[in-house]
Amino acid sequence: MPLDTNSEWPSEADAPPFPPLPIREGTPPPEEPPAPPPADGPESMRGLSPILPIPVPGDFFMAGPPPKITSWRRFARVFFGRKVVAVGLIVLILMMLMAIFAPLLAPYPPNNQDAGPLLQPSAAHWLGTDANGRDTLSRIIYGARVSLLIGFAVVFISAGIGMLLGLIAGYYRWARAPIMRIMDAFMAFPMVLLLLAIAALLGGGLKNVIIALSVGMTPLYVRVMCGMVLQAKENDYVLALRSAGASHRRVLFAHVLPNCIQPFIVLITMQLGSVVLAEAGLSFLGIGLPAQTAAWGSMINDGRPDLATNPLLSLAPGLVLMVLVYCFNIVGDGLRDALDPRLRGSI
C-alpha cells in the first residue's frame, strides 16, 4: 500500500491516552510531590544557611599581569638573604679599598725603621713595631695589597688556562687522555711540595710566586671544567645542534660554556682564599717574596720569637688573614646558593 505523504500527523490531543498501570491490592497510592516554596518572602529562606560575604583583599583584582621578577632581583634576594654573606662581602670590599689606598691609610712606610725595635702598642704605633723597628699596622695594610694582588692574578691565570684545557679535554675525545694524564701527574704531588719545588726552581720574586701558584692551581680547574663539559654535551639541545650541522666551535663556546660557567665562578671565588693561604705559607717558609716585602706570612714568621713579649706581631696578621679567607669562603657559598636553581628555594 503506497504511503500517503499528503496526510497530516495526528496531534497530541487527538492521540489516545495510555492506559493506566495496574496497581496491586494493598499498595499505598503514590505520594504527590511537595509544592515549591514561594519565590520571595521571609518563608523562602527557612532551612537555608545564611550566605556570608567572603573578604577579598583590595589588591585581589589587579589591573594587568603580576610584576615580573628579573634574574638580577632573584639573584640579589637569594644572595643577600643571609646576613653573614652580606657582611662578608662588605669586609671584602673594605679589604680591597684598604689595599688600593694603602699609601693614604698607612701611618708609616712599610719599611721605615725610624722607630725603636719591639715597641709596645701606643698612640704612635697602634700595634707596636717589629724587631727591625717597622710599624706593624702599616705592614699589615701593605700586606693586604700583596695578598690580594697575588690571589687575583693567580686565580685569573689558572682559571683561564684550566677553563680552556677543560673545555678541550671534555669536548674532544682525542685530547682527553693526554691532558687529563698530565693533570693527574701534577695532582699526584702534595700541593706544598709542588709549590716549593716550582718556587725553588724559578727563584724568588713576585712574578715567580704567581707562576708557581698558577701551575699548582691549574689542575683543579681543568678537572672541574672537564667534568661539567662531559655532562653538558650529552644534553638534548647539544645533540640537536650537532645533528643540525652546527660547528664544534659554536656548540662549545655558545652553548656548552654558558651552561658550565656558573659553577666555575663559584669555584673561582672559593679558591681565592686557598691561593691567599698558599701565598702566606710560602712567605712563612721564606720562599718566594723578598724579605723586605710586607707579606702576612712573613710577618707571622718574624713574630714567632717574640710571641711571649709582643704577641700582636704574629696574632694581628694571622687574624687579618683568617678573616679574609673566611669572607672569601662565605661569599663563594652565597654565590653557589644564588646561582644554583636547586638551592634558591631553600633560603
SVG drawing of the C-alpha trace seen along z (x, -y; Angstrom):
<svg xmlns="http://www.w3.org/2000/svg" viewBox="-9 -59 125 66">
<polyline fill="none" stroke="black" stroke-width="0.4" points="0.0,0.0 1.6,-3.3 2.4,-5.8 0.3,-8.9 2.6,-11.8 -0.1,-14.4 -1.9,-13.2 -1.4,-15.1 0.0,-13.5 -2.4,-13.3 -1.9,-16.0 -1.2,-15.1 -4.8,-16.0 -6.2,-13.5 -3.8,-10.7 -5.4,-8.1 -4.3,-8.3 -2.1,-5.5 -3.9,-3.1 -3.1,-3.4 -0.7,-0.9 -2.4,1.8 -2.0,1.2 -1.7,4.2 -4.1,4.5 -2.6,3.3 -0.1,1.0 -0.3,-2.6 -1.0,-5.3 2.0,-7.3 2.8,-10.4 2.3,-13.7 5.5,-15.9 5.7,-18.8 4.7,-22.2 7.6,-24.5 8.3,-27.3 7.3,-30.8 9.6,-32.8 10.1,-35.6 9.3,-36.4 10.8,-35.5 9.4,-32.0 11.6,-31.2 14.8,-31.5 13.8,-29.0 16.1,-25.9 18.8,-27.6 22.2,-28.6 22.9,-32.3 25.4,-33.4 28.3,-35.3 30.4,-37.7 33.9,-36.5 36.6,-39.0 38.6,-39.9 41.9,-41.9 42.0,-45.3 44.7,-44.2 43.0,-40.9 41.8,-42.3 44.9,-43.6 44.9,-45.8 47.3,-43.7 49.7,-40.8 51.7,-40.4 55.1,-42.1 57.9,-40.0 60.9,-39.1 64.1,-39.6 67.1,-37.3 69.1,-40.1 66.4,-40.6 66.1,-36.8 69.9,-36.7 70.1,-39.6 67.2,-38.2 68.9,-34.9 72.5,-36.2 71.7,-38.8 69.1,-36.6 71.7,-35.6 73.3,-38.4 76.6,-36.7 77.1,-36.8 76.3,-40.5 78.8,-41.1 81.4,-39.0 81.0,-41.0 81.3,-44.3 84.5,-43.1 86.0,-42.1 85.2,-45.5 86.8,-47.2 89.9,-45.0 90.1,-45.9 89.8,-49.6 92.5,-49.3 94.8,-47.6 94.1,-50.2 94.6,-53.2 97.4,-51.7 99.7,-54.7 97.0,-57.0 95.8,-54.8 99.2,-53.6 100.7,-55.9 104.2,-55.0 106.0,-53.4 106.2,-49.6 110.0,-49.5 110.5,-52.6 112.9,-51.7 113.0,-55.1 111.1,-53.8 112.7,-51.6 112.5,-47.8 109.8,-45.8 107.8,-48.8 104.5,-48.0 101.2,-49.3 100.9,-53.1 99.2,-56.1 102.1,-56.5 102.2,-52.8 98.8,-51.2 100.1,-47.6 103.7,-48.2 106.8,-47.6 108.7,-44.5 112.3,-43.6 113.6,-45.9 111.6,-48.9 108.9,-48.8 105.3,-49.7 103.1,-46.6 99.9,-48.3 101.5,-49.8 102.9,-46.5 99.5,-44.8 97.9,-47.4 100.5,-47.0 100.4,-43.2 96.7,-43.3 97.9,-44.7 100.4,-41.9 98.0,-39.1 95.0,-40.3 97.3,-41.1 98.7,-37.5 95.3,-36.0 93.5,-37.6 96.4,-37.2 96.8,-33.5 93.1,-32.8 92.8,-34.7 95.7,-32.9 95.0,-29.4 91.2,-29.6 91.7,-30.9 94.2,-28.1 92.1,-25.5 88.9,-26.5 90.4,-26.3 92.1,-22.9 89.0,-21.6 86.8,-22.6 89.1,-20.9 89.5,-17.7 85.8,-17.4 84.5,-18.0 87.2,-16.3 87.8,-12.6 91.2,-12.6 92.5,-15.3 91.0,-14.0 93.6,-11.3 96.8,-13.3 95.5,-16.4 94.0,-14.6 97.0,-12.3 99.3,-15.4 96.9,-17.0 96.9,-13.7 100.7,-13.8 100.6,-17.3 98.0,-16.4 99.9,-13.3 102.3,-15.6 101.2,-17.3 100.4,-20.9 103.0,-22.2 105.8,-20.1 104.9,-21.1 104.8,-24.8 108.2,-24.5 109.8,-22.7 108.5,-25.2 109.4,-28.2 112.9,-26.8 113.3,-26.2 112.2,-29.6 113.7,-31.6 112.2,-34.4 110.2,-37.4 106.5,-38.3 106.3,-37.1 107.8,-33.7 105.4,-33.2 102.4,-33.9 103.7,-31.5 104.3,-28.8 100.9,-29.1 99.2,-29.2 100.8,-26.0 99.8,-24.4 96.1,-25.5 95.5,-24.8 94.8,-21.0 91.8,-21.6 90.2,-23.9 90.9,-21.5 89.3,-18.6 86.2,-20.5 85.6,-22.1 86.2,-18.7 83.6,-17.0 81.0,-19.7 81.6,-19.7 81.2,-15.9 77.8,-16.2 76.6,-19.2 77.5,-17.9 75.1,-14.9 72.1,-17.2 69.4,-17.1 69.9,-20.6 73.6,-19.9 72.7,-16.7 70.1,-18.6 72.6,-21.3 75.2,-18.8 72.5,-17.0 71.6,-20.3 75.1,-20.8 76.4,-23.4 80.1,-23.8 82.0,-22.5 83.2,-26.0 79.7,-27.3 78.4,-24.4 81.4,-24.6 81.6,-28.4 78.0,-29.5 76.0,-26.7 78.2,-24.4 80.4,-27.0 77.5,-29.3 75.9,-26.3 79.2,-25.5 80.4,-29.0 78.2,-29.5 79.7,-26.6 83.1,-27.7 82.6,-31.2 81.7,-29.8 84.9,-27.6 87.0,-30.7 85.6,-32.7 86.1,-29.9 89.7,-29.2 90.7,-32.8 91.0,-32.0 93.1,-28.9 95.5,-31.0 95.9,-33.6 96.7,-30.9 99.2,-29.2 101.0,-32.5 101.1,-33.1 102.5,-29.6 105.3,-30.3 106.1,-33.6 106.1,-31.9 108.7,-29.4 110.8,-32.2 110.4,-31.1 109.2,-33.4 108.8,-37.1 111.9,-39.1 112.4,-39.5 111.7,-43.3 108.3,-42.8 105.3,-43.3 103.5,-39.9 101.3,-38.5 103.0,-35.1 106.5,-36.5 105.1,-38.8 103.7,-35.8 107.1,-34.0 109.1,-37.1 106.9,-37.5 107.3,-33.9 110.4,-34.6 108.6,-37.4 105.3,-35.7 105.7,-35.9 106.6,-39.6 104.7,-41.0 102.1,-38.5 100.5,-41.1 103.4,-40.7 102.1,-37.3 98.5,-37.4 97.5,-40.6 98.5,-39.5 97.2,-36.0 93.8,-37.3 93.5,-39.5 94.5,-36.5 91.9,-34.4 89.1,-37.0 90.0,-37.5 89.9,-33.7 86.7,-33.3 85.0,-36.1 86.1,-34.6 84.6,-31.3 81.3,-32.8 80.9,-34.9 81.6,-31.8 79.0,-29.9 76.5,-32.6 77.2,-32.7 76.7,-28.9 73.2,-29.3 72.3,-32.2 73.4,-30.6 72.2,-27.0 68.5,-26.8 68.1,-23.8 69.1,-25.8 67.1,-29.0 64.0,-27.9 65.8,-26.8 66.8,-30.4"/>
</svg>
